[in-house]
Amino acid sequence: MVFGFFEKHFEATDIPDQTGKVVIVTGGNTGIGYETCLHLAEHNATIYMAARTESRAMAAMQKIKEKNPNAKVHWLKMDLMDLSSVKDAAEEFVKRETRLDVLVNNAGIMGCPYELSKDGIDVQFQTNHLGHYLFTRLLQPVLTSTSRLPDTSVRVVNVSSMAHKMANSSMKFDTFENVNQQYASTWLRYGQSKLSNILFTKALTKRWGNEKIFVNTLHPGVINSELGRGPAASYGRVVSWFYDVLGSITLINTYQGSLTQLYCAASKEIEEKNYRGQYFIPYAKHSQPTALAQDEKLADNLWELSEKILVEKGFLKA
């Protein structure tokens, strides 16, 4: 995973000036989300760090401002495990801003034990897919209106994973019961959620094809980050030890892990090459996901089911 880093590739220093641009990064207080906030702020974007815990967001924002005293970075309270919080965050943002140039759906959990959120949904599916689906749909009007302004290049970046390969053809997006089942393994649920990120990207691209909104997805790499908490909770001290002791040796760091989503969020190449609904791998390389992840019918099924769930729960209008 690390050897490609020694090749010439996109770096944070290649980000063009972001003056005037407004950015939301979910999970921006830690890991590759923090790096994304840091480097876009260094290039003059106004950043909204969507995070659950105020103290952790404030500490992360302070670190950014210590490195760049002129950084424009704000906390946006949002808990992806609570759909009401997601709706409140979207409403709060549009009260505060009239434009949104970049939405990075970065936050995620991995390999967690089976658990239902307060909304009655598997926490991996809700955190990694459905919460971001709702957030993006609620922000659609401001994304669209921004894309119609002069000299804009609006981006939606959905952070997936090579773990989408863990999903298999038995996974159906036809009923709530199917996506919400426990499955035999936490990794199958994780694979389902990461497959959903790619299918959501395809579905958004299909529906926003006439807008100047570039929606793409990516595998950021296998990263030494807080994502290790999920497997540790599922499998105990052995996995926790692997991440704590071996992670710094065998996994890429968070800066390296942020580069592919920074490329999707800010590189001029995305528009120049008209990358829409595409999948990228480290470092900023165009690639192809599995055949399952390219299934347009499956993408439509996921869209329709996500809409149905959120309409029935009162978060979207029919």
TANORPE-V428522 format. One record per residue. N is the residue number from 1. OMEGA is omega in whole degrees, -180 to 180 (NA if undefined). NEAR is the number of other C-alpha atoms within 10 Angstrom. Layout:
((N/OMEGA/NEAR) (N/OMEGA/NEAR))
This chain:
((1/-172/11) (2/-169/15) (3/180/7) (4/-179/10) (5/-179/13) (6/173/7) (7/175/8) (8/-178/8) (9/178/14) (10/176/18) (11/178/16) (12/179/22) (13/179/9) (14/180/14) (15/177/18) (16/180/13) (17/-178/14) (18/-179/17) (19/179/12) (20/-179/11) (21/178/21) (22/-171/24) (23/168/26) (24/174/26) (25/176/23) (26/-175/28) (27/-173/24) (28/-177/30) (29/-176/29) (30/173/20) (31/-178/21) (32/174/27) (33/177/26) (34/179/24) (35/179/22) (36/177/30) (37/-177/32) (38/-172/26) (39/174/21) (40/176/27) (41/178/26) (42/178/23) (43/165/18) (44/173/19) (45/169/23) (46/-171/23) (47/168/25) (48/-179/23) (49/-180/27) (50/-175/28) (51/-175/24) (52/-169/21) (53/-176/14) (54/-176/15) (55/-180/11) (56/178/15) (57/-180/23) (58/179/17) (59/179/13) (60/179/21) (61/178/24) (62/177/15) (63/179/15) (64/-177/22) (65/175/17) (66/178/11) (67/-179/11) (68/-176/15) (69/-179/11) (70/-178/12) (71/177/23) (72/-175/19) (73/-174/24) (74/176/15) (75/172/21) (76/-176/24) (77/178/21) (78/176/25) (79/-176/21) (80/177/27) (81/179/24) (82/-175/19) (83/175/25) (84/178/17) (85/178/17) (86/179/24) (87/179/21) (88/-179/15) (89/179/21) (90/180/19) (91/178/14) (92/-179/13) (93/-176/18) (94/171/15) (95/-173/9) (96/-175/8) (97/178/10) (98/-180/12) (99/174/22) (100/-176/25) (101/-176/26) (102/173/26) (103/178/23) (104/178/29) (105/-169/28) (106/-172/24) (107/178/25) (108/172/24) (109/-172/19) (110/170/25) (111/-177/22) (112/173/23) (113/-180/20) (114/-179/16) (115/177/13) (116/175/16) (117/176/16) (118/177/12) (119/178/13) (120/-175/12) (121/176/21) (122/-170/23) (123/179/29) (124/179/29) (125/-179/25) (126/-178/25) (127/-173/23) (128/-179/28) (129/-165/27) (130/177/27) (131/177/27) (132/176/24) (133/-179/25) (134/-179/22) (135/-179/23) (136/180/19) (137/179/16) (138/179/19) (139/-178/20) (140/-179/14) (141/-179/14) (142/174/16) (143/-179/24) (144/-179/18) (145/177/16) (146/-178/23) (147/-179/21) (148/176/14) (149/179/12) (150/171/7) (151/178/8) (152/174/13) (153/-172/21) (154/-177/28) (155/165/25) (156/-176/27) (157/179/24) (158/-177/31) (159/178/25) (160/-178/29) (161/172/24) (162/177/17) (163/174/18) (164/178/25) (165/178/17) (166/177/15) (167/180/21) (168/-172/15) (169/176/7) (170/180/7) (171/-178/17) (172/176/15) (173/-177/22) (174/179/15) (175/177/15) (176/-179/14) (177/-180/11) (178/-178/13) (179/-174/20) (180/-177/20) (181/-175/12) (182/-174/16) (183/-176/13) (184/-173/8) (185/174/14) (186/-177/19) (187/174/19) (188/177/20) (189/177/29) (190/178/25) (191/177/26) (192/-178/25) (193/180/30) (194/170/31) (195/180/29) (196/178/27) (197/-178/30) (198/178/30) (199/177/26) (200/178/28) (201/178/26) (202/-178/27) (203/177/23) (204/-179/24) (205/179/20) (206/-175/16) (207/-180/9) (208/-174/16) (209/-179/14) (210/-180/8) (211/177/14) (212/179/20) (213/-176/24) (214/-177/26) (215/180/30) (216/-177/29) (217/-172/29) (218/165/28) (219/-174/26) (220/-174/24) (221/177/23) (222/-161/21) (223/174/23) (224/-174/21) (225/-178/19) (226/176/15) (227/179/18) (228/-180/21) (229/-179/17) (230/177/19) (231/178/21) (232/178/20) (233/-179/14) (234/-169/17) (235/172/13) (236/-166/12) (237/-179/12) (238/179/11) (239/178/17) (240/179/19) (241/180/13) (242/-178/14) (243/-177/23) (244/-172/15) (245/-175/11) (246/-174/12) (247/-177/18) (248/-179/14) (249/-170/12) (250/-175/15) (251/178/18) (252/-179/20) (253/-173/19) (254/175/21) (255/178/19) (256/-179/21) (257/-179/26) (258/-169/27) (259/-176/25) (260/177/29) (261/173/29) (262/176/25) (263/-180/22) (264/-177/28) (265/-167/27) (266/-175/22) (267/177/19) (268/-179/15) (269/-179/11) (270/178/19) (271/-178/17) (272/-180/8) (273/179/8) (274/177/12) (275/178/15) (276/179/22) (277/-175/23) (278/-176/22) (279/-177/26) (280/178/23) (281/179/22) (282/-10/24) (283/-180/24) (284/179/22) (285/176/15) (286/-177/13) (287/179/12) (288/173/13) (289/-180/20) (290/176/15) (291/179/9) (292/-179/19) (293/178/24) (294/-177/17) (295/-176/13) (296/179/14) (297/178/13) (298/177/21) (299/178/25) (300/179/19) (301/179/18) (302/179/22) (303/-177/19) (304/179/15) (305/179/17) (306/177/22) (307/-177/20) (308/180/17) (309/-175/16) (310/174/18) (311/-179/13) (312/179/12) (313/174/13) (314/-179/12) (315/174/16) (316/176/15) (317/-180/10) (318/NA/9))
